[in-house]
Amino acid sequence: MRNRIVPAALDRLKKLKPAAFFTSPAAELLTIGNLTDNFAWVGEGDWIVEAIIEDLAAKRELVARIEQVRKPHSIVSSNTSGLPIGAIAAEASADFKAHFLGTHFFNPPRYMKLLEVIPTPETDPEITQFMTTFGERRLGKGVVICKDTPNFIGNRFGSISGATTLSYILEHNYTIEEADAILGPLIGRPRTGMFRLQDLVGLDVSSSVGENLYGLIEHDESREVLRNSKLRTLRTTQIERGRLGDKTGQGFYKKPPKGAKGDILTLDFETMEYRARREPDIPSLAEAMKIKPLAKRIAFVLARDDKAGALARHAIYNALAYSARRVPEITDQIVNLDRAVRWGFSHELGPFEMWDALGVRQTVAAMAANNIAVAPWVNEMLAGGNETFTAPTMAG
C-alpha cells in the first residue's frame, strides 16, 4: 500500500510535543495522499510546495511532473535547505520559472519565525512580493529575501559556525553538558544549546547539509571546517549506530523508551556510550547568570580564563567574523543576517547586533588577539570613524 508511510507520519505529527498544530481539529484539514495515485491533486493548488529529499535530480524530476499538471498562474516553490533554486527549475519553461522561487521554512515551522524567500533572476518580481506579503501577513512569518547562494543565509551561517564550534568542543574535550550550558541562554541562545538542537534537527540532516555545502563553496575560506576529522568521525559513528536524534530516540541525548520511566542519558565522547548526566563544574556559569543585561553577561563570560570563556570566545568571535566575511556574497544588507539568525535560530541578538552591543572596535581587537580574520570592510568602517554597524536613533 503506497500510502502506508503517510498515515504514520501524520499520526506522529499529531502527537508531537510541542504540538505541531495550533489545535487538534486543525489536523483534520489535511488530506493525505501519494505522488503516484493522487498526483492530479497538485494541479488544483494555487501554491505548490516541493519538500522532497535533498537531491537535485529527484527535485528536477518532480518539477517536470508538476509543470505538466499545474494550473496557469499557480506559484511553485521549493523548501530545499541548500540546493540552488535556479538549478532545480533549470530545465523548466519560462512561464514556470517566472512563477518559481524558494520558500525555506525553518523547523519546526509553527514555532520558528524565519521564512527565507529566494527568488531567481527569472522569478517575476510580483510573485516575490506576493509571497513576501503572504508570508508576513497570512502566515505570521519574518521574511528575509535571500540571494540564491549555497544554503542561503540561515543555514550558511549555521552550518559553518556550528561546525567551527563543534570541532573546537571535540578538540578540547568538553562534555556535552558543559557545551550546552555555555552555548545556551548564558550567551543569548536558546535552551537547546548545541547538542539538543542537533538532536532536534537530526544528525543525518545536518550531516547531509554540511556534505552538500562543502562542494558548493570552493571560494569560502572557512569551508574546511566541514571536513574536520573528529567531527566527521563523530557523525559517521552516530549515524552508523542509528543515533540520529529525536527521531530515533537517541542522538547526543538518549530518552527512556516510550512509556518507561527514567532519566535522559548523555553521550560520553570518550566511550561513545550513554551515561548519567553530569553537572558542569565551571563556577563562572552561576556567577554569570546573575548578570541580567545580556551584553554585560556575554562580556563577563568572554573575559573568563576558564572553559566557559574559551569556548564562548571561539564560538562568538568566529561567528561574528564569518558573518561579516559573507557580506555582500549572501546578502547586501546586514539586517537580513541579523534577522535570519534571530528568527531562524532563536538567538536574542543577531551577529551584527551583538558586535554593536560588545563594542565593534573592542571586538575587532579581541578577534585579532585570537587570530580570527576580520573582513576588510569592517576595518575600513572603523577607519572612517564609524563605530557601529547600525546608526543610533536620534532623540527628537
N, C-alpha and C positions, 0 to 999 in steps of 0.2 A: 504493500500500500504506500503510494508516493507521499501521502500526507502524514505518515506516521510520526515524523520528527516534529512537524509544526504544532500539533496539539500539545505535545510535551513541552515545547518551548514556551507556548502561551501560558500553560499551567505554571511553569517556573516564574514567568513574569508576574503572574497574579499573586505569587507567594513571596516575592522579593521583599526584603526589609533593608533599607527604607523602601516604601511602596513605589512601584513604577507608575501606577495610575493614581490620579487625583482622588477618584472614588472607585469602589468596586464595580458599580454599574458601567463605568466608562470602558471597562474591558470588553463589555458586550457590544461595543460599537465596532470592534474589529471583526473582519471576515477573513478566515484563513484559507489558503489555497496553495497551489504549487505552480511552478513555471512550465509544467507540461500540460496539465489538464485545464488550467484556469488562466492561461496567458492572455486570452482575449480581454479579460478584465482590465489589463493595463491600458487598453485603448480607451477606457472610459474616464481615465484620470485627467484632471486639469494640471496636476503637478505629480510627476512620476519620479520617485527617488530610488536610485540604484544603490544598494548597500551590500553587494556580494563580496566574496573573497578578494583579498588584495592581490589580484593577478591581472596584469594588463590585457593579456589575450582573452581571458574569460570575460572581462568587462567589455571589451570591444565586440565580442560575440553577442553579448546581451544587448548592447547598444544597437547593433544591426537588427536584432529582433524587435526591439522597441520601436525603431523607426518604421517598421512595416505596419505597426498597429496603432501608433499614436494618432490622436486626432489633431487637426490643424490648430496651431497656436498653443498647444499644451506645452508646459515647461518640463524639461527633463534635467535632473541634477544627479551628481554623484556624491556620495558620502565618504569617498575614499579619504584616508588619513594621510596620504602622502604621494600617491601616483599622480603624474602630471595630468591636469584636467584636459588640456588641449589634446594630449596623446590618446585619451580614452575615446574621443569622438573624431579622431583624425580622419577616419575613413567615411564619415557620415556626410550627408548633403549639407549645402549651405544653409537651408532653412532649419535643419536640425541643429546645426552649430549655433545659429542665431538664438535659439531657444534653450541652449545647453550651458550649464555652469556648474561649479562646485558648491555644495552646501554641506559643510563639515560640522556636524553636531558633536559636542563633547559629551562623553559618557559619565554618569547616567544623564540622558537628555532632559529628564524632568527637573533635575536639580542644578545642572551646570548651565550657567548663563550664556556662555560663549557659543556663537554661531559664526563660523568663518564662511564668508561668501567669496567665491573665487571665480570671477569672470575670465574668459579667454579673449583674445583680440577679436574673435568672431562673434562673441556674445552681444546681442542687441542691448545697448545701454538702458533702454526702457525695461528690459527683463531684469537687469541687475538692480535697478531702482525699485521695481515692484517687489522683488524677493527681499530686498533690504527692509522696505516698509512693512511687508507682510511678516517678516521675522521679528521685527521690533514690536509692531502694534498688535498682531494677532497671536504670536507665539510668546511674546514677552521676553525675547532674547536680546542680548547685547551683540549687535552685529559688527564684525570687523571685516572690511574689504581687504582681501589679500592678493598679492601677486601670485601668479601660477609658478611658484618656485618650490623645490622639494620640501615636502612636509609643511608648506605654507608658513604660518608664524608660530602658532602654539606648539605643534609637535616638533618643529625645527628647534625651538628653544628647549623644549622638554627633553628631547632625545639627547642633545649634546650636553646640556647642563646636568641631566640625570646620569648619563654615563660618566661624566667627569667626576661627579660626586661619589657615585658608587665605586668607581675604580679606586678613589682615594680611601674609601671606607675599607675595602678589601686589602689594600696595600699597607694600611696602618692598623690593622687588627682591631677594628671597632666591632662591638657586638651589635646585633640588630636593635636591642633595647637602647643602647647608647645613641646610635644614629637617629632613631625615631624620636628620641627625647630632644635631641639638638635641632633636628630639622623639621620641627612642628611649630606649635604656637609660640615657642620661645623666640623664633625669628620671623613671626608673622605668617607662618604657613599653616595649613590645616592639620588637624589631629592625626590624620592618616600618616604623616611623616613620609619617609622614603619607602619603607617596605610594605606598610599597609596599603599604600597607593599601588605598588606593584602588584599586590595580590588582587586588588580590585580591577585593575586593567587586564591582568592575565599575562603571565610571563611569556607565553607563546606569541601574544600580540606585540608586546614591547620588543621582543627579540626580532620578530619579523620586520617591524618598522625600522629598527636600527640597521638590520642587514640590508634592507631596500635602500635606506638613506645613504649608506656608505658609497654605493656605486653611483649615486646621483650628484655628489658634491665634491668632485675631484679638486675643485679650487679652494675648498674650505680648509683653513689652516688647522682646525680642531678635529677633523674627521677621524684621525687615527685612534682617538679615544674610544670609538665604537668597536675597535678591534683589540682592546686591552685584553691580554691573555687571561688574567684572573677573572675578569668579567665574563668572557666567553666560556670559560671552563665552568663557572657557576651556573650560567644559563643552560649550557648543554646538560650538565648533571641533573639539574632540576627538571628539565623538560623530559629527559630520558626516563626519569623516575615518575613521570606523570604528576609532578608537583607544579601545577600551573597557576595556583592561586585559589580564589574563592570558588571558581567553577568546578574545581576538583576537591575542595575541602582542605587542601594543604598547598602551601607555597612557601613563603618565608615564615608564615604562621600556620599552625595546624589546629583546626577546630575539632571538638569532640564529634563523634558520629551523630547523625540526626536522631534526636530524641534521647540521647545519652547525656548524662551529667559529667562535668569535668571542666578543667581549666584549658584555656587556649595555650598551646605549646609554641615554643620559638625555635627556629632553625639555628643550630650551632655551626658556624663556618668551619671550625676545626675538625669536627667529626662528620659533618653533613647529615646529622641526625637531629631529631627534635628533643628538646629538654624543657624543664620548667622555666618559667620566666625569671629573670634576674634584674633587680632594680639597678639602674646605672649608679655607679659610685663616683659621681662628679659633683662635689659640693657647690660649685658655682651655679649649677642649674637652679636650685631652690632659691639662691640669693638673687639670681637674675629675674626670676618670675615675680619677685616682689616689686620690680620696677614696672609701672603701668604704661607710661608712654612708650610706644613701640620703638621709635627711633633711638631713645635713650637706652632701652633694653638691648637692642641689637648692638649699639656702640659698646655697651658694657661687655657683652659676650665676645665681640671681636677683639677686645683688649685683653681677654683672659689668656694666661700662659698655661693652658691645660688642654685636655682633649676636646672640650666644647669650643674653645677659642680656635683651635687649629682647624677643626672641621668646618666651623662657621666661616672662617676666613677663606678657606678653599672653595666652599660652595658658593658663598655670596660674591666674592670678588671675581671669580671666574664667570659666574652667571651675568653679572653686570657688564663685564668687559666683552663677553661674547655677544650680548645684545647690541652693544654699540658697534661691534665689528660687522654686524649683519645689516646695518643701515648704510646705504639705501637698497641693498640687494633684495631683502624680503619685504621692506616697506619704506616709503618715503616719509612717513610720519611716526615719530617715536610714541605718540599717544596710542597708536594701534598696537605696538608691542606691549605697552603697559596694560592696556585693556585685555589683550589676549592672555596675558599671564594671570591677571586678577580674575577674569571671568572664566578662564579655562582650567586654572589650577587652584583657584580659591586662595591665592596669596593676598595678603592685606595691602601690599604695595607692589606695583609693577617695578621692573628694574630701574627705570629712569626716575621714578618717584622715590625709590629707596636711595638711589645715588644722591638726589637732591636732599633728602632727609638727613643723610650722613655727612653731607658736605662734599661737593664734587671735587674740589681741589685736594682736600684731605684724603679722599678715597683714591684718587689717581696716584697720589704719593704712596699710599699703602699698597696699591697694586704693583707699583714699580718695585717696592721693597720685597714683594712676594714673587717677583719675576713673571708678572702677568702682563701681556701686551695690551696696551690701550690703543683704541682706534685713533688715527691721526687727527680726525676731525674734532675729537674731544679736546685734545691738546690745543688745537687751533682755536676752539671756542674759548678756552681759558686764557690763551694768549691775547685774544681780542677783548678781554675784560668782562666776559660773560661768565658768571659764577654758577648759574643754574640752567637746567635744561628747559624748565618752564618758567616763563616770566611771572613774578609775583603779582597778585591782584592789587591794583592801586585803590586805596581807600578814597571814597567820594566825599 
